Amino acid sequence: MADIRRILVVGGGVGGLTAAASFARRGVEVVLIERRPAFDIPGVGLGQPANALRVYDTLGALDQILDTGFSYDRMWLFDASRRPIVEHKFLMGDERVPAFCALSRLELHEILLGVAQRSGVTVRLGLTVSEIHDDGDRVAVRFSTGEHDTFDLVAGFDGIRSTTRLHVAGTAFSPRPSGYGAWRVQAPRPEDVRGMEFLQGIGSKTGAMPLSNNIMYLFHIRPEAPGASFEGRDMVPLFKERLAQYGGYVAEIAASLTSESDIVYGPIEPLLLPWPWFRKRVVIGGDAAHTFAPHLTQGAAMAAEDGFVLAREVLNDDVAIEDRLMRYSMKRYPRCAFVYTFSGQWLLDEQSVRTASDMEAARAELTQNASARIGVSDRILDSAF
Ligand SMILES: Cc1cc2nc3c(=O)[nH]c(=O)nc-3n(C[C@H](O)[C@H](O)[C@H](O)COP(=O)(O)OP(=O)(O)OC[C@H]3O[C@@H](n4cnc5c(N)ncnc54)[C@H](O)[C@@H]3O)c2cc1C
């Protein structure tokens, strides 16, 4: 609308790039700043469900994403020896978008960066915000370089350790250690890995997500001490030890790990900020406002939805800006709360399998209920937002 002509987006992840492109394609002047000096984003791969693919379609990026990634329409639950428990066909997607397309995080970022730049977004790297002064009509910003500028709106998509969240909500809400962590490594894709797989172990879970015809990533979720950090060559023996109970391709990948392997570890630290997700003219979205256990592969998808919905709600009419930002907050919160709760419960359920008899009970329960349970989630996430 006429009062939002120039905005600052803080953070160049999936959420920030989607927000920036969505505003710029509607004629708003957008400056996006990214703290990192280059777009060499760490991370392995991202499964992007149909709801995220529909957002990328509004940006004209769908074909490029589908050409780059690996599309799949089902997932499998196995035991640690890769004996099948459940095959689930996702109830998502339509004739235009597949249920899922997974690709490397770097490739997704490059595609979205290209869209943002072609839409006219000014991208500045190696820059952050030092101070924000918001008088309710304009937001004055001082950057880490000492430069000053003013904007009609500041949108913080600056991730789980967001400083924009501190401006909006203070220190009352921050990510909580769950006591669980995720290990990941890229590996060649065995031909029979045709969609996302979870291998339920005793005391941990492992899985795979294909990223292309040749590559997949292996992930492993287990209890880890809050604050634990693993580095360098120590990671190889620790990861091997953690994968020891798993058979099939997992055992082969474990055996092939060397000090050259790019193993990534991160704690799972859930957060759900209550609404409103704004103060005056500063608003947040993506991991800055919510982070989830990764089970529904919806973190980046919800960040992309946030960016799209923020632009739509801010630009669709000219009621007071606070009302538009409240509308954004209220539309986003229930969907994100659903993902937060569902994926958090899934994490707790799988990690509660601690003995052989727990495993047999889990096998029976999953055989009977898992597909129906995931199907409900598919339907909710596939619905309009
Ligand atoms: C193990 C694991 C697996 C996952 N798998 C999936 C999956 O398959 N599918 C999926 O959709 N999601 C997945 N996720 C979640 C997903 O990674 C995140 O939800 C998503 O990256 C959030 O995007 P974002 O843009 O909000 O934040 P980020 O990706 O964290 O981007 C924030 C950006 O802001 C920058 N930044 C930070 N502070 C500042 C500052 N002060 N100034 C300027 N720039 C700043 C950062 O450098 C970064 O580039 C997974 C997460 C984990 C942990």
Ligand as a Chemical Component Dictionary entry (heavy atoms), coordinates in Angstrom:
data_LIG
# 
_chem_comp.id                   LIG 
_chem_comp.type                 NON-POLYMER 
_chem_comp.pdbx_formal_charge   0 
_chem_comp.three_letter_code    LIG 
# 
loop_
_chem_comp_atom.comp_id 
_chem_comp_atom.atom_id 
_chem_comp_atom.alt_atom_id 
_chem_comp_atom.type_symbol 
_chem_comp_atom.charge 
_chem_comp_atom.model_Cartn_x 
_chem_comp_atom.model_Cartn_y 
_chem_comp_atom.model_Cartn_z 
_chem_comp_atom.pdbx_ordinal 
LIG C1  C1  C 0 18.199 -31.028 11.214 1  
LIG C2  C2  C 0 17.286 -30.061 10.526 2  
LIG C3  C3  C 0 16.638 -30.467 9.357  3  
LIG C4  C4  C 0 15.764 -29.585 8.731  4  
LIG N1  N1  N 0 15.114 -30.004 7.612  5  
LIG C5  C5  C 0 14.208 -29.187 7.021  6  
LIG C6  C6  C 0 13.517 -29.610 5.839  7  
LIG O1  O1  O 0 13.773 -30.690 5.315  8  
LIG N2  N2  N 0 12.601 -28.755 5.302  9  
LIG C7  C7  C 0 12.319 -27.534 5.847  10 
LIG O2  O2  O 0 11.449 -26.805 5.329  11 
LIG N3  N3  N 0 12.983 -27.101 6.958  12 
LIG C8  C8  C 0 13.913 -27.888 7.538  13 
LIG N4  N4  N 0 14.602 -27.455 8.638  14 
LIG C9  C9  C 0 14.306 -26.115 9.198  15 
LIG C10 C10 C 0 14.981 -25.011 8.394  16 
LIG O3  O3  O 0 16.368 -25.235 8.302  17 
LIG C11 C11 C 0 14.745 -23.634 9.044  18 
LIG O4  O4  O 0 13.451 -23.567 9.577  19 
LIG C12 C12 C 0 14.905 -22.533 8.004  20 
LIG O5  O5  O 0 16.240 -22.493 7.554  21 
LIG C13 C13 C 0 14.515 -21.177 8.590  22 
LIG O6  O6  O 0 14.676 -20.187 7.610  23 
LIG P1  P1  P 0 14.844 -18.666 8.051  24 
LIG O7  O7  O 0 15.002 -17.911 6.775  25 
LIG O8  O8  O 0 13.772 -18.298 8.984  26 
LIG O9  O9  O 0 16.185 -18.644 8.904  27 
LIG P2  P2  P 0 17.678 -19.014 8.505  28 
LIG O10 O10 O 0 17.741 -20.052 7.456  29 
LIG O11 O11 O 0 18.384 -19.293 9.792  30 
LIG O12 O12 O 0 18.244 -17.674 7.868  31 
LIG C14 C14 C 0 18.508 -16.543 8.659  32 
LIG C15 C15 C 0 19.562 -15.730 7.962  33 
LIG O13 O13 O 0 19.727 -14.500 8.658  34 
LIG C16 C16 C 0 21.096 -14.211 8.792  35 
LIG N5  N5  N 0 21.234 -13.359 9.978  36 
LIG C17 C17 C 0 21.147 -13.724 11.277 37 
LIG N6  N6  N 0 21.253 -12.660 12.071 38 
LIG C18 C18 C 0 21.408 -11.587 11.252 39 
LIG C19 C19 C 0 21.580 -10.212 11.484 40 
LIG N7  N7  N 0 21.570 -9.712  12.738 41 
LIG N8  N8  N 0 21.724 -9.372  10.432 42 
LIG C20 C20 C 0 21.721 -9.872  9.151  43 
LIG N9  N9  N 0 21.560 -11.182 8.878  44 
LIG C21 C21 C 0 21.396 -12.028 9.917  45 
LIG C22 C22 C 0 21.760 -15.568 8.919  46 
LIG O14 O14 O 0 23.141 -15.515 8.578  47 
LIG C23 C23 C 0 20.943 -16.402 7.948  48 
LIG O15 O15 O 0 21.448 -16.361 6.636  49 
LIG C24 C24 C 0 15.506 -28.294 9.284  50 
LIG C25 C25 C 0 16.182 -27.897 10.433 51 
LIG C26 C26 C 0 17.060 -28.772 11.051 52 
LIG C27 C27 C 0 17.759 -28.307 12.292 53 
# 
loop_
_chem_comp_bond.comp_id 
_chem_comp_bond.atom_id_1 
_chem_comp_bond.atom_id_2 
_chem_comp_bond.value_order 
_chem_comp_bond.pdbx_ordinal 
LIG C1  C2  SING 1  
LIG C2  C3  SING 2  
LIG C2  C26 DOUB 3  
LIG C3  C4  DOUB 4  
LIG C4  N1  SING 5  
LIG C4  C24 SING 6  
LIG N1  C5  DOUB 7  
LIG C5  C6  SING 8  
LIG C5  C8  SING 9  
LIG C6  O1  DOUB 10 
LIG C6  N2  SING 11 
LIG N2  C7  SING 12 
LIG C7  O2  DOUB 13 
LIG C7  N3  SING 14 
LIG N3  C8  DOUB 15 
LIG C8  N4  SING 16 
LIG N4  C9  SING 17 
LIG N4  C24 SING 18 
LIG C9  C10 SING 19 
LIG C10 O3  SING 20 
LIG C10 C11 SING 21 
LIG C11 O4  SING 22 
LIG C11 C12 SING 23 
LIG C12 O5  SING 24 
LIG C12 C13 SING 25 
LIG C13 O6  SING 26 
LIG O6  P1  SING 27 
LIG P1  O7  DOUB 28 
LIG P1  O8  SING 29 
LIG P1  O9  SING 30 
LIG O9  P2  SING 31 
LIG P2  O10 DOUB 32 
LIG P2  O11 SING 33 
LIG P2  O12 SING 34 
LIG O12 C14 SING 35 
LIG C14 C15 SING 36 
LIG C15 O13 SING 37 
LIG C15 C23 SING 38 
LIG O13 C16 SING 39 
LIG C16 N5  SING 40 
LIG C16 C22 SING 41 
LIG N5  C17 SING 42 
LIG N5  C21 SING 43 
LIG C17 N6  DOUB 44 
LIG N6  C18 SING 45 
LIG C18 C19 SING 46 
LIG C18 C21 DOUB 47 
LIG C19 N7  SING 48 
LIG C19 N8  DOUB 49 
LIG N8  C20 SING 50 
LIG C20 N9  DOUB 51 
LIG N9  C21 SING 52 
LIG C22 O14 SING 53 
LIG C22 C23 SING 54 
LIG C23 O15 SING 55 
LIG C24 C25 DOUB 56 
LIG C25 C26 SING 57 
LIG C26 C27 SING 58 
# 
